[in-house]
Amino acid sequence: MTPHISTDTSIAPRKIRVIGVPLDLGQSRRGVDMGPSAVRVAGLQARLEQLGHVVEDAGNVAVAIPEQKKEGDPHAKYLKEITATCTKQAELVLKTLEAEKVPLVLGGDHSVGAGTVSGVAEFYRRQNQKIGLIWIDAHTDINTPNSSPSGNVHGMPLAAIMGLGPAELGNIFNFSPKVSPENCVLVGVRDIDSIEKENVRKAGIDVFTMRDIDERGMRTVMEEALRIAARGTAGYHVSLDMDWVDPEDAPGVGTPVRGGATYREAHLAMEIIADHGRMLSFEIVEVNPVIDEHNRTADLAVELSLSAFGKKIL
């Protein structure tokens, strides 16, 4: 069946490859391993094709399940298995970019961010270029095995990307950090561990909290964030944790926290990203259908993906 092609000529068609990473080893609450399926069921591919994009689904990266493995170091549980999955994922992301396609990664918990960023950063490193990173999340995800109160690795991927540790996860493709601090931006954080605050300062990255969004507005914050991430880079990766959105609109997430972005604020952020046209890759993580309501959160994940890939109201 031929997909309906959008009449909106303002959207430049892109070749997109969907990559599922049903990883839930990074956290203690089960269910985010079903996130990629939930987002697919919500019609991701067909709805992107309606915008005029060419979409292929590469299926899922193979992932171990907790019942098969020992958790290992209590300060970085399942780190070996998570690193193995992220390495396979990074290689697939790299191949996707080599094929001139845009990686669209579906998590899984936010540990997968280390895999996506590694693949994108390696592709551009081979061309002597840097990438930027927009990390949109309720949490800073910059704990290390030394600072984490839980030992859950989904709280560590940004630390790995920035070269703070854990080393195994940070050294995929044998280079670190993956992104320069001056091109890394956190947007919408509102729940930070006390020791993590020190790690944020140590990393030297820019942070816009929910208070910044409240006081300055989403447009101002996003414009500034994109400027930082784009400065001297080939473009940027966008990592969207659905717990950034308020639980009123996104109840089915790994770690819900009250006081997040509203439905319209979330769309506006994605629309501004699309307007800038510098997004190299995109991922949505932490959709948990086990605690969702009628797949609402996965539906919203698809809608936000459409906005990031150019869908407009008019």
Long-range contacts (C-beta under 8 A, 24 or more apart in sequence): 3-46, 3-49, 3-50, 4-49, 4-50, 5-50, 5-52, 6-50, 6-51, 6-52, 8-51, 8-52, 8-310, 8-311, 8-312, 10-310, 10-312, 11-51, 11-52, 11-53, 11-309, 11-310, 11-311, 11-312, 12-277, 12-310, 13-52, 13-53, 13-54, 14-53, 14-54, 14-102, 14-309, 15-53, 15-54, 15-56, 15-99, 15-100, 15-101, 15-102, 16-48, 16-53, 16-54, 16-55, 16-56, 16-101, 16-102, 16-104, 16-309, 17-55, 17-56, 17-57, 17-58, 17-96, 17-99, 17-101, 17-102, 17-103, 17-104, 18-44, 18-45, 18-55, 18-56, 18-57, 18-58, 18-104, 18-106, 19-58, 19-60, 19-61, 19-89, 19-92, 19-93, 19-96, 19-103, 19-104, 19-105, 19-106, 20-57, 20-58, 20-59, 20-60, 20-61, 20-105, 20-106, 20-108, 21-60, 21-61, 21-63, 21-85, 21-89, 21-105, 21-106, 21-107, 21-108, 21-112, 21-115, 22-60, 22-61, 22-63, 22-107, 22-108, 23-61, 23-63, 23-82, 23-85, 23-107, 23-108, 23-109, 23-111, 23-112, 24-65, 24-66, 24-108, 24-109, 25-63, 25-64, 25-65, 25-66, 25-69, 25-77, 25-78, 25-81, 25-82, 25-85, 25-109, 25-111, 25-153, 26-78, 26-82, 26-109, 26-110, 26-111, 26-152, 26-153, 26-154, 26-155, 26-156, 26-157, 27-109, 27-152, 27-154, 27-254, 27-255, 28-150, 28-152, 29-254, 29-255, 29-288, 30-66, 30-290, 31-254, 31-288, 31-289, 31-290, 31-291, 32-107, 32-108, 32-109, 32-254, 32-285, 32-286, 32-287, 32-288, 33-63, 33-65, 33-108, 34-288, 34-289, 34-290, 35-106, 35-107, 35-108, 35-285, 35-286, 35-287, 35-288, 35-289, 35-298, 36-60, 36-106, 36-107, 36-108, 37-289, 38-252, 38-287, 38-289, 38-292, 38-295, 38-297, 38-298, 39-106, 39-284, 39-287, 39-298, 39-301, 39-302, 40-106, 41-295, 41-298, 42-295, 42-298, 42-299, 42-301, 42-302, 43-302, 44-106, 44-302, 44-305, 47-302, 47-306, 48-305, 48-306, 48-309, 51-306, 51-309, 51-310, 51-311, 53-309, 56-101, 58-92, 58-96, 61-85, 61-88, 61-89, 61-92, 61-115, 62-88, 63-108, 73-145, 73-151, 74-151, 75-145, 75-146, 75-148, 75-151, 76-145, 76-148, 76-151, 76-153, 76-156, 76-166, 77-151, 77-152, 77-153, 78-153, 79-145, 79-153, 79-166, 79-168, 79-169, 80-168, 82-111, 82-153, 82-169, 83-168, 83-169, 83-172, 85-111, 85-112, 85-115, 86-111, 86-112, 86-114, 86-115, 86-118, 86-169, 86-172, 87-115, 87-118, 87-172, 88-115, 89-115, 89-116, 89-119, 90-115, 90-116, 90-118, 90-119, 90-122, 90-172, 90-173, 91-119, 92-119, 93-118, 93-119, 93-120, 93-123, 93-281, 94-119, 94-120, 94-122, 94-123, 97-123, 97-280, 97-281, 98-123, 102-279, 102-280, 102-281, 102-282, 103-281, 103-282, 103-283, 104-281, 104-282, 104-283, 104-305, 105-281, 105-282, 105-283, 105-284, 105-285, 106-283, 106-284, 106-285, 106-287, 107-283, 107-284, 107-285, 107-286, 107-287, 108-285, 108-286, 109-154, 109-254, 109-285, 109-286, 110-137, 110-141, 110-154, 110-155, 110-157, 110-239, 110-241, 110-254, 110-285, 110-286, 111-153, 111-154, 111-156, 111-157, 111-169, 112-157, 112-283, 112-285, 113-141, 113-157, 113-158, 113-161, 113-239, 113-283, 113-285, 114-157, 114-160, 114-161, 114-169, 114-170, 114-172, 115-172, 116-237, 116-239, 116-281, 116-283, 117-157, 117-161, 117-178, 117-179, 117-237, 117-239, 118-161, 118-172, 118-173, 118-178, 120-237, 120-280, 120-281, 121-173, 121-175, 121-178, 121-179, 122-172, 122-173, 122-175, 124-234, 124-280, 125-173, 125-175, 127-234, 129-233, 129-234, 130-179, 130-180, 130-183, 130-232, 130-233, 130-234, 131-178, 131-179, 131-183, 131-233, 131-234, 131-235, 131-236, 131-237, 131-280, 132-179, 132-183, 132-184, 132-185, 132-228, 132-229, 132-230, 132-231, 132-233, 132-235, 132-236, 132-237, 133-161, 133-178, 133-179, 133-183, 133-184, 133-185, 133-229, 133-236, 133-237, 133-239, 134-185, 134-187, 134-225, 134-226, 134-229, 134-236, 134-237, 134-238, 134-239, 134-273, 135-184, 135-185, 135-186, 135-187, 135-239, 136-187, 136-188, 136-238, 136-239, 136-240, 136-241, 136-244, 136-269, 137-186, 137-187, 137-188, 137-189, 137-239, 137-240, 137-241, 137-243, 137-244, 138-188, 138-189, 138-190, 138-191, 138-241, 138-243, 138-244, 138-255, 138-257, 138-260, 139-189, 139-191, 139-192, 139-241, 139-243, 139-255, 139-257, 140-186, 140-189, 140-192, 140-196, 140-199, 140-200, 140-207, 141-241, 142-196, 142-199, 142-200, 142-203, 143-193, 143-195, 143-196, 143-199, 144-199, 147-193, 147-195, 147-196, 147-198, 147-199, 148-193, 149-193, 154-254, 154-286, 155-193, 158-184, 158-186, 158-203, 159-199, 159-203, 162-203, 162-205, 164-199, 164-202, 164-203, 181-205, 182-228, 182-231, 183-228, 183-229, 183-230, 183-231, 183-232, 183-233, 183-236, 184-229, 185-225, 185-228, 185-229, 187-213, 187-221, 187-222, 187-225, 187-244, 187-269, 188-213, 188-244, 188-260, 188-261, 190-257, 190-259, 190-260, 191-255, 191-257, 210-259, 210-260, 210-261, 213-261, 213-265, 218-261, 218-265, 218-268, 218-269, 218-272, 219-268, 219-272, 222-268, 222-269, 222-272, 222-273, 223-272, 226-272, 226-273, 226-276, 226-278, 229-278, 230-276, 230-278, 234-280, 235-278, 235-279, 235-280, 236-278, 236-279, 236-280, 237-279, 237-280, 237-281, 237-282, 237-283, 238-273, 238-279, 238-281, 238-282, 238-283, 238-308, 239-283, 239-285, 240-282, 240-283, 240-284, 240-285, 240-304, 240-308, 241-285, 241-286, 242-284, 242-285, 242-286, 242-287, 242-297, 242-300, 242-301, 243-286, 245-300, 249-296, 249-300, 250-296, 250-297, 250-300, 251-291, 251-292, 251-293, 251-296, 251-297, 252-287, 252-288, 252-289, 252-290, 252-291, 252-292, 252-293, 252-295, 252-296, 252-297, 252-298, 253-286, 253-287, 253-288, 253-291, 253-297, 254-286, 254-288, 255-286, 263-300, 266-300, 266-304, 267-303, 267-304, 267-307, 270-304, 270-305, 270-307, 270-308, 271-307, 271-312, 273-308, 274-307, 274-308, 274-309, 274-310, 274-311, 279-308, 282-308, 282-309
